[in-house]
Amino acid sequence: MITNELLACVMITCIFIQANYSPNILRIMKKLLLIILICSNVAVAQKKVKNGVIYKEHPYIEAVKQLAALYEKGDADAMAKFYADSALAYGMTRYNVDTSKVAQLSVPPGKSLAGVKAGWQNIFDNWEQIKMRPIGTPDGLAYDNQPFMVQSWWLLTLVNKKTKKVAKVEMVLFDQFNKDGKIAIQIEFYDPASLLAAMK
């Protein structure tokens, strides 16, 4: 990056060059000076800084896969063992979908583990043939000075017990793990349109 001091030095150098050299040498030196300035800016602009490591295999990635398998089985108690007692879950107003304008513009508050378990149980009571298929490879994100997070993409399919209609939902999950290897925060995003249509 060019500082004011560097620009001042360049201007003084140009004045000195104009006073002491012929026009041909002056043109050559100005071009060289311009090339040096451009190269220094390009070098600074292309600086790379790492912010951690991305894993494609990690025990926490396996934990998220196990969690998906338990979801398919409808085992809320076994799922809860993967979460910290103080865990919070965010996203999509969880299982009480509200598509009003106000709800679309607001971020819902986090749900406690008890609230999350109740939401799972609501799904298990009203839906069947639950399948979670991975879309792509989950990533384990070990950011510098941040808790470990697993980012995963899923295709959730399930059949409504009353209507017998199938819902297909693409979702992304962000599971942040604490130092004890438990999920402390879960964030999920998905489009509820297929779920709402299957309930009618």
Secondary structure, DSSP 8 states (H G I E B T S, - for coil): ---HHHHHHHHHHHHHHHHHS-HHHHHHHHHHHHHHHHHHHHHHHT------EEESS-HHHHHHHHHHHHHHHT-HHHHHTTEEEEEEEESTTTTS---SHHHHHS----EEHHHHHHHHHHHHHHEEEEEEEE-S--EEEE-TTS--EEEEEEEEEEEETTT--EEEEEEEEEEEE-TTSSEEEEEEEE-THHHHHHT-
